[in-house]
């Protein structure tokens, strides 16, 4: 059972951004996550001769998210709007 005292929340993003700023911020975050999973996959292939199915699936999900976000940002830019972005990271201490 999860103990709420073991969960901590950190505000990572909170603000209103022009489309260009939002694009740079969000695409950098997603690309870093994709790179993390690509390195994980490469490491597993080198060590064990197989890919990590969880990382492969996550890369696919992140690429879809990247496309969805790019479309939303383009929509905001075309309409002359800004984007309000807020993102929290929750970390829970979990026993092995």
N, C-alpha and C positions, 0 to 999 in steps of 0.2 A: 504494500500500500504506500502511496506517495505521501510524504510528509511535506506540507506546505512550507515549513521552515527551511527546507533544503532547496527551495527554488528562489532564484534571484532574477530580477528583471533589470535590463539596461536599455536606456533609450539610445538607439543608434542613429536614427534620422528623425528630425522633427522640424518641418519648415515649409515655406511656400517657395517654389522654384519656377524660374522661367523654363520653357521646354528644353533649351540647350543645356542648362544646368542639370535638369532632371535626367536628361539623356546621359550626360557624362557620369553622373553619380550612379544611376541604376545600372547602366551597361558595365561600368567598372566592377560593381559588386557581383553581377551575374558572371562576367568573364572570369573573375577571380575564383568563383565557385566552380565553374566549368574546368578551369585549369587545375584546381585542387583534385577533382575527380579524375581528370585525365592523367595526372601524375600518379594517383593511387592505382589506376588501371595499369599504367606502364610498369610500376613497381611490382605489382602482382604478377604481370606477365613475365617479367624478368626473373622473379623468384620462383614462381610455381608453374609457369607456362600456361596460365589461364587468365581470363579477364575477371574482373569483379562485377558480377551481375548487378549489384546494387548501385555501383558507380556508373555503369553503362546506362541503367534506367534513369538515374538522376541527371546525367548529362542530357539525355533526351528531353526530360521534363524541363530542365533549365533553358534549353534552346527554344522550346515552345513558349516558355514564360518570357524569354527575351524578345521573341517576335511579337507577342501580345503587348508587351510594354512599349516596344518601338511603335506599334500602331497607335496606341493610346497617346503617346507623346506627340506623334505626328498629327493626330486629331486635335490635340490641344494647341499645337503651333498654328495649324490652319485656322482655328477659331479665334486666335489671338488670346488664348487663355494661359494661365499659370497652373501649376499642379501642386496641390498640398500633399506632402508625403510624410507619413509617420511610420516608423518601424521600431519595434522593440525586440530585443533578444532575451529569451528566457532560458536560464541555465539551471538545471536540476542536478544536484549531486546524487548519483545513482551507484549503488554498490555493484561490484563486478559479478 
